[in-house]
Amino acid sequence: MKVMVLVKATPETEAGQMPSTEELRAMGEFNDELIAAGIMLAGEGLHPTSRARRVRFDDGGRHRVTDGPFAETRELLAGYWLWQVRSLDEATEWIKRAPFQAGAELELRPVFEMEDFGEALTPELRAGEQRQRQLTGNH
């Protein structure tokens, strides 16, 4: 199963405060462990929302674009990982080993697999999904 690990923003990350050399080293070592275990598929830190933009889809095909920063820090993201694990429990055990400071909050969310969509995913839609995965290298 694939799991998206969402790293919540803090007032410090939203202020653009960069991690220390020691924090970068510790996270690099943790990422090396994830890679060696065959778990980490992707992972990146995100710029603060002062460099972000939101697009809201309204009725009638209109779009409302809002430039950051955004107010609710507790609902914002500072980074993510995409992991391939056997279970959500396995992902939970791995994240407990991550080098985060006290107060950090992360969210682990299973990624939908094609089987999760049941009969709504027709053979034609399944073929299209498989073609897209091949084209993007996301098998």
C-alpha positions as a Markdown table, in Angstrom:
| # | Residue | x | y | z |
|---|---|---|---|---|
| 1 | Met | 0.0 | 0.0 | 0.0 |
| 2 | Lys | 1.1 | 3.5 | -0.6 |
| 3 | Val | 0.9 | 6.0 | 2.2 |
| 4 | Met | 1.3 | 9.8 | 2.0 |
| 5 | Val | 3.0 | 11.2 | 5.1 |
| 6 | Leu | 2.0 | 14.9 | 5.4 |
| 7 | Val | 4.2 | 17.1 | 7.6 |
| 8 | Lys | 2.2 | 19.9 | 9.1 |
| 9 | Ala | 3.5 | 23.5 | 9.0 |
| 10 | Thr | 4.5 | 25.4 | 12.1 |
| 11 | Pro | 4.8 | 29.1 | 12.7 |
| 12 | Glu | 8.6 | 28.6 | 12.1 |
| 13 | Thr | 8.2 | 26.9 | 8.7 |
| 14 | Glu | 5.6 | 29.5 | 7.7 |
| 15 | Ala | 8.1 | 32.2 | 8.6 |
| 16 | Gly | 10.6 | 30.6 | 6.2 |
| 17 | Gln | 12.9 | 29.4 | 9.0 |
| 18 | Met | 15.2 | 26.8 | 7.5 |
| 19 | Pro | 16.3 | 23.7 | 9.4 |
| 20 | Ser | 19.7 | 23.7 | 11.0 |
| 21 | Thr | 22.6 | 21.6 | 9.6 |
| 22 | Glu | 22.1 | 19.1 | 12.4 |
| 23 | Glu | 18.3 | 18.8 | 11.6 |
| 24 | Leu | 19.1 | 18.3 | 7.9 |
| 25 | Arg | 21.7 | 15.7 | 8.7 |
| 26 | Ala | 19.3 | 13.8 | 11.0 |
| 27 | Met | 16.6 | 13.9 | 8.3 |
| 28 | Gly | 19.0 | 12.8 | 5.6 |
| 29 | Glu | 20.0 | 9.8 | 7.7 |
| 30 | Phe | 16.3 | 8.9 | 8.3 |
| 31 | Asn | 15.7 | 9.2 | 4.6 |
| 32 | Asp | 18.6 | 6.9 | 3.9 |
| 33 | Glu | 17.1 | 4.3 | 6.2 |
| 34 | Leu | 13.7 | 4.6 | 4.3 |
| 35 | Ile | 15.4 | 4.2 | 1.0 |
| 36 | Ala | 17.5 | 1.3 | 2.1 |
| 37 | Ala | 14.3 | -0.4 | 3.4 |
| 38 | Gly | 12.7 | 0.2 | 0.0 |
| 39 | Ile | 9.9 | 2.3 | 1.5 |
| 40 | Met | 10.5 | 5.9 | 0.3 |
| 41 | Leu | 9.2 | 6.6 | -3.2 |
| 42 | Ala | 9.4 | 10.4 | -2.9 |
| 43 | Gly | 9.7 | 13.2 | -0.4 |
| 44 | Glu | 10.2 | 16.9 | -0.4 |
| 45 | Gly | 9.9 | 20.0 | 1.8 |
| 46 | Leu | 7.6 | 22.8 | 0.8 |
| 47 | His | 8.2 | 26.5 | 0.7 |
| 48 | Pro | 6.0 | 28.6 | 3.1 |
| 49 | Thr | 2.6 | 29.6 | 1.9 |
| 50 | Ser | 3.9 | 33.2 | 1.3 |
| 51 | Arg | 5.1 | 31.7 | -2.0 |
| 52 | Ala | 1.9 | 29.7 | -2.6 |
| 53 | Arg | -1.3 | 30.2 | -4.4 |
| 54 | Arg | -4.8 | 28.6 | -4.0 |
| 55 | Val | -7.3 | 28.1 | -6.8 |
| 56 | Arg | -10.9 | 27.7 | -5.9 |
| 57 | Phe | -13.3 | 26.2 | -8.4 |
| 58 | Asp | -16.6 | 28.0 | -8.4 |
| 59 | Asp | -19.9 | 27.3 | -10.2 |
| 60 | Gly | -20.0 | 28.2 | -13.9 |
| 61 | Gly | -16.4 | 27.3 | -14.5 |
| 62 | Arg | -15.0 | 30.3 | -12.7 |
| 63 | His | -11.9 | 30.2 | -10.7 |
| 64 | Arg | -10.8 | 32.3 | -7.7 |
| 65 | Val | -7.1 | 32.6 | -7.3 |
| 66 | Thr | -5.7 | 33.7 | -3.9 |
| 67 | Asp | -2.0 | 34.4 | -3.2 |
| 68 | Gly | -0.5 | 33.3 | 0.1 |
| 69 | Pro | 0.3 | 33.5 | 2.9 |
| 70 | Phe | -2.6 | 31.7 | 4.4 |
| 71 | Ala | -3.7 | 32.2 | 8.0 |
| 72 | Glu | -4.5 | 28.8 | 9.5 |
| 73 | Thr | -1.0 | 27.3 | 10.1 |
| 74 | Arg | -2.4 | 24.2 | 11.7 |
| 75 | Glu | -4.0 | 23.2 | 8.4 |
| 76 | Leu | -1.0 | 23.9 | 6.2 |
| 77 | Leu | 1.8 | 21.5 | 5.0 |
| 78 | Ala | 5.5 | 21.9 | 5.2 |
| 79 | Gly | 6.5 | 18.7 | 3.4 |
| 80 | Tyr | 5.6 | 15.2 | 2.5 |
| 81 | Trp | 6.8 | 11.7 | 1.8 |
| 82 | Leu | 5.3 | 9.0 | -0.4 |
| 83 | Trp | 6.0 | 5.6 | 1.0 |
| 84 | Gln | 5.3 | 2.0 | -0.1 |
| 85 | Val | 4.6 | -0.1 | 2.9 |
| 86 | Arg | 2.8 | -3.3 | 3.8 |
| 87 | Ser | 0.3 | -1.5 | 6.1 |
| 88 | Leu | -0.6 | 1.7 | 7.9 |
| 89 | Asp | 0.8 | 0.1 | 11.1 |
| 90 | Glu | 4.2 | -0.3 | 9.4 |
| 91 | Ala | 4.1 | 3.4 | 8.3 |
| 92 | Thr | 3.2 | 4.4 | 11.8 |
| 93 | Glu | 6.2 | 2.5 | 13.2 |
| 94 | Trp | 8.5 | 4.2 | 10.7 |
| 95 | Ile | 7.2 | 7.7 | 11.4 |
| 96 | Lys | 7.8 | 7.2 | 15.1 |
| 97 | Arg | 11.5 | 7.0 | 14.3 |
| 98 | Ala | 11.6 | 10.3 | 12.4 |
| 99 | Pro | 13.7 | 13.0 | 13.8 |
| 100 | Phe | 11.1 | 15.7 | 14.6 |
| 101 | Gln | 11.0 | 18.1 | 17.5 |
| 102 | Ala | 8.4 | 18.0 | 20.2 |
| 103 | Gly | 5.1 | 19.4 | 19.0 |
| 104 | Ala | 5.5 | 18.4 | 15.4 |
| 105 | Glu | 2.4 | 16.9 | 13.9 |
| 106 | Leu | 2.2 | 14.5 | 10.9 |
| 107 | Glu | -0.6 | 12.8 | 9.2 |
| 108 | Leu | -0.5 | 9.4 | 7.4 |
| 109 | Arg | -3.0 | 8.8 | 4.7 |
| 110 | Pro | -3.4 | 5.8 | 2.5 |
| 111 | Val | -3.3 | 6.5 | -1.2 |
| 112 | Phe | -6.2 | 5.1 | -3.3 |
| 113 | Glu | -5.3 | 2.1 | -5.4 |
| 114 | Met | -7.3 | 1.2 | -8.5 |
| 115 | Glu | -9.0 | -1.6 | -6.7 |
| 116 | Asp | -10.5 | 0.9 | -4.2 |
| 117 | Phe | -12.8 | 2.3 | -6.9 |
| 118 | Gly | -14.7 | -0.9 | -7.6 |
| 119 | Glu | -17.0 | -1.1 | -10.5 |
| 120 | Ala | -16.9 | 2.6 | -11.1 |
| 121 | Leu | -13.4 | 2.1 | -12.6 |
| 122 | Thr | -14.5 | 0.5 | -15.9 |
| 123 | Pro | -12.0 | -1.5 | -18.1 |
| 124 | Glu | -11.6 | 1.6 | -20.3 |
| 125 | Leu | -10.8 | 3.9 | -17.3 |
| 126 | Arg | -8.4 | 1.3 | -15.8 |
| 127 | Ala | -6.5 | 1.1 | -19.1 |
| 128 | Gly | -6.3 | 4.9 | -19.2 |
| 129 | Glu | -5.0 | 4.9 | -15.6 |
| 130 | Gln | -2.4 | 2.3 | -16.4 |
| 131 | Arg | -1.3 | 4.2 | -19.5 |
| 132 | Gln | -0.9 | 7.4 | -17.5 |
| 133 | Arg | 1.1 | 5.6 | -14.8 |
| 134 | Gln | 3.5 | 4.2 | -17.5 |
| 135 | Leu | 3.9 | 7.6 | -19.1 |
| 136 | Thr | 4.7 | 9.3 | -15.7 |
| 137 | Gly | 6.9 | 6.4 | -14.5 |
| 138 | Asn | 4.5 | 5.9 | -11.6 |
| 139 | His | 3.9 | 2.1 | -11.9 |
